[in-house]
Amino acid sequence: MRIARYTVEGKDPAFGIVELAVDADEHPDTIAAITGDPLVGPVKYTGERHPLDDVRLLAPVIPRSKIVGIGRNYAAHASELGNEVPTTPLTFLKPNTSVIGPDEPIFKPAETDDLQFEGELAVVIGRICHQVPADRAAEVIFGFTIGNDVTARDLQHSDGQWTRAKGWDSFCPLGPWIVSHLELAEAGQLHITTTLDGAVHQQGVTSDMIHPVAELISFISNFTTLLPGDVILTGTPAGVGPMLPGQKVSVEIEGIGTLTNPVVDGAVDDAFGAEG
């Protein structure tokens, strides 16, 4: 099942089930509206349905508490940046204010001269959990989506810790939807491709993770309680690189879809004092 958040003109955001057509000539891709939030309770179809092209997809989840990122979880990526492979998962946090959805702009702050993409498999947690054994990790997963762990690489190096480099508003694109039907074993064999203006920069397979998904959930939940809607960014393959305003970055993961975002110059609209 593909679960998305979306909006149509004049209506509040809602959740829906994406139905991809086998034959587009006979039946267009659609989204069927559902009641409530599937992350917190039962839902049912409302009977409302829209062509997928007629809605605006939003980030499929806004984490209620946290996004946990994993650094250097692919050996080739660690090597390309001149880093050692960590013996235990290297974790960091991104604020939920960094989340944007498909086709929303990634803003390049004036403070960075080296804004980079990092295409990643993202895990969405489905229940409150703490100290989860790795062999029971599948029980707490709601589904999988695509993430782009946008990073100001120069700030990452100069600050020595990663909060500012990875935490700006718009630095965590997620989408286009959450896939809930992938088994954990399948999620460990997915191809990831990141393109910039159509040119391939990253190609990797989730089987190359140093610490697989089940181990990550167990490790993270040992020191912090995970809540429904929390997101784990599982690390990025080799091939990261800079992106500039005017360019468009896409992350494709087989079995899930494609997440595309334009890059624009400047900061997110300044709300403080904007109305005088």
C-alpha positions in Angstrom: 0.0 0.0 0.0 1.2 3.5 -0.9 0.1 6.1 1.7 0.4 9.8 0.9 -0.4 13.2 2.3 -1.9 15.5 -0.2 -4.0 18.6 -0.7 -6.3 19.9 -3.4 -7.1 23.5 -3.9 -9.2 25.0 -1.2 -9.0 21.9 1.1 -6.9 21.0 4.2 -4.2 18.3 3.9 -5.5 14.7 4.0 -4.2 11.2 3.8 -4.9 9.0 0.8 -4.1 5.6 -0.8 -2.2 6.0 -4.1 -3.4 3.6 -6.8 -1.0 3.4 -9.7 -2.5 2.3 -12.9 -1.2 -0.8 -14.7 -2.3 0.7 -18.0 -2.5 4.5 -18.0 -4.5 4.5 -21.2 -7.4 2.7 -19.4 -7.1 4.1 -15.9 -5.1 7.1 -14.7 -3.1 7.1 -11.4 -5.4 8.1 -8.6 -5.5 8.8 -4.9 -8.3 7.6 -2.8 -9.1 9.7 0.3 -9.1 8.1 3.8 -10.3 9.4 7.1 -7.9 10.3 9.9 -4.2 9.6 10.3 -3.1 6.0 9.6 -0.1 6.4 11.9 -2.3 6.9 15.0 -5.5 4.9 14.4 -7.9 3.0 12.1 -8.9 4.6 8.8 -11.5 4.0 6.2 -12.1 5.1 2.6 -14.3 8.2 2.3 -15.3 7.5 -1.3 -13.5 10.6 -2.6 -11.0 10.0 -5.3 -8.8 12.3 -7.4 -6.5 11.8 -10.4 -3.0 11.9 -9.0 -2.0 14.7 -11.4 -4.7 16.9 -9.8 -3.4 16.9 -6.3 -0.3 18.3 -4.7 1.7 15.7 -2.7 3.0 16.7 0.6 5.6 15.2 2.9 4.0 11.8 3.7 4.9 12.2 7.4 5.8 15.1 9.7 7.7 13.4 12.5 6.1 14.1 15.8 9.3 14.2 17.7 12.5 13.4 15.7 14.3 12.4 12.6 17.3 10.2 13.4 20.0 10.3 10.8 22.8 7.7 10.3 26.2 8.9 9.2 28.7 6.9 7.2 26.6 3.8 6.9 28.0 2.9 3.4 31.8 2.2 3.4 32.3 3.8 0.0 30.6 7.0 1.1 32.8 7.2 4.3 35.9 6.6 2.2 35.0 9.3 -0.4 34.9 11.9 2.4 38.1 10.6 4.0 36.4 9.1 7.0 36.8 5.9 8.9 33.9 3.4 8.9 32.3 3.6 12.4 32.1 0.4 14.4 28.7 1.4 15.8 26.0 3.4 14.1 26.9 7.1 14.0 23.7 9.0 14.8 22.5 12.6 14.6 19.2 14.4 14.8 17.4 16.6 12.3 14.5 18.8 13.5 11.0 18.1 12.1 11.0 21.7 10.8 13.5 20.6 8.1 10.9 18.4 6.4 9.5 19.3 3.0 7.6 17.3 0.5 7.9 16.4 -3.2 8.6 19.3 -5.6 9.0 21.8 -2.7 12.2 23.9 -2.9 15.4 23.2 -1.0 16.6 26.6 0.1 20.4 27.2 -0.1 21.3 29.4 2.8 23.8 32.3 2.2 25.9 30.8 5.0 27.0 27.8 2.9 29.0 27.5 -0.3 28.8 23.7 -0.5 25.2 22.4 -0.4 25.1 18.7 -1.1 22.5 16.0 -1.7 22.4 12.6 0.0 19.8 10.2 -1.3 18.6 7.7 1.4 16.1 5.0 2.3 13.9 6.3 5.1 12.1 4.2 7.7 8.9 5.4 9.3 8.2 4.1 12.8 4.6 2.9 13.5 4.4 2.4 17.2 5.9 3.5 20.5 8.9 1.4 21.2 12.0 1.2 23.3 14.9 -1.3 23.4 13.6 -3.3 20.4 15.5 -6.5 19.7 16.8 -6.6 16.1 14.8 -9.8 15.4 11.6 -7.9 16.2 12.4 -4.7 14.4 9.8 -5.4 11.6 7.0 -5.2 14.2 7.6 -1.4 14.8 8.0 -0.3 11.1 5.0 1.4 9.6 6.7 1.7 6.2 9.4 3.1 4.0 9.8 6.3 2.1 12.6 8.2 0.4 14.7 10.9 2.0 17.3 13.4 1.0 19.6 14.3 3.9 20.6 17.7 2.5 23.9 18.8 4.0 25.9 22.1 4.1 29.2 20.2 3.9 31.4 23.2 4.7 29.4 23.9 7.9 29.6 20.3 8.8 33.4 20.5 8.7 33.7 23.9 10.4 31.2 23.3 13.2 32.6 19.9 14.2 29.0 18.7 14.9 26.2 18.4 12.5 23.1 20.1 13.8 23.4 23.3 11.8 24.8 21.6 8.7 21.9 19.3 8.4 19.1 21.1 10.3 18.1 24.1 8.2 14.5 24.4 7.1 14.0 22.5 3.9 17.0 20.2 4.5 14.9 17.0 4.8 12.8 16.3 1.7 10.6 13.2 2.2 8.3 11.4 -0.2 6.6 10.9 -2.4 4.6 8.5 -0.2 5.1 5.7 2.4 5.2 2.2 1.1 3.8 -0.2 3.8 3.9 -3.5 1.9 7.7 -3.9 1.8 9.1 -6.7 3.9 12.3 -5.9 5.9 14.3 -8.4 3.8 13.1 -6.6 0.6 14.1 -3.2 2.0 17.6 -4.6 2.4 18.0 -5.2 -1.4 16.8 -1.9 -2.9 18.6 0.1 -5.6 19.1 3.8 -4.8 19.8 6.3 -7.6 20.3 10.1 -7.2 20.3 12.3 -10.3 21.1 16.0 -10.6 19.4 17.6 -13.6 19.0 14.1 -15.0 22.7 13.1 -14.6 23.3 10.1 -12.4 25.5 10.9 -9.4 24.7 8.2 -6.8 24.0 4.5 -7.4 23.9 2.1 -4.5 22.1 -0.9 -3.0 20.7 -1.0 0.5 22.4 -4.4 1.0 25.7 -2.4 1.2 24.7 -0.8 4.5 27.2 -1.4 7.2 24.4 -1.5 9.8 21.1 -2.8 8.3 17.7 -1.5 9.2 16.9 -3.9 11.9 20.2 -3.2 13.7 19.6 0.5 13.4 16.2 0.3 15.0 17.6 -1.8 17.8 20.5 0.5 18.4 18.5 3.8 18.3 15.7 2.5 20.4 18.2 1.5 23.1 18.9 5.1 23.9 15.7 6.9 22.9 12.1 5.9 22.7 10.8 5.9 19.2 7.3 7.3 18.5 4.8 6.7 15.7 5.9 8.9 12.8 9.5 9.2 13.8 11.8 8.8 10.8 15.2 7.1 10.5 17.4 8.1 7.6 19.6 5.0 7.0 22.6 6.6 5.4 23.7 7.4 1.8 25.7 5.6 -0.8 28.9 7.1 -2.4 28.5 9.8 -5.0 27.4 12.8 -2.9 28.1 16.1 -4.4 27.1 19.8 -4.6 23.9 21.2 -6.0 23.2 24.8 -7.0 20.2 27.0 -7.2 18.4 26.4 -10.4 19.2 22.7 -10.4 16.8 19.8 -9.6 17.7 16.7 -7.6 15.9 13.4 -7.7 16.2 10.3 -5.5 14.8 7.1 -6.9 14.4 3.9 -4.9 13.1 0.8 -6.6 9.8 -0.4 -5.2 9.1 3.0 -3.7 9.2 5.8 -6.3 11.0 9.1 -7.0 11.4 12.2 -4.8 12.3 15.3 -6.8 13.0 18.8 -5.4 14.3 22.0 -7.0 17.1 24.0 -5.4 16.6 27.7 -4.9 18.7 30.6 -3.6 18.0 32.3 -0.3 16.3 31.5 3.0 12.8 30.3 3.7 10.5 33.3 3.9 11.2 35.4 7.0 8.0 35.3 9.0 9.3 37.3 11.9 8.4 40.9 11.5 7.3 40.3 7.9 3.9 42.0 8.5 5.5 45.0 10.3 
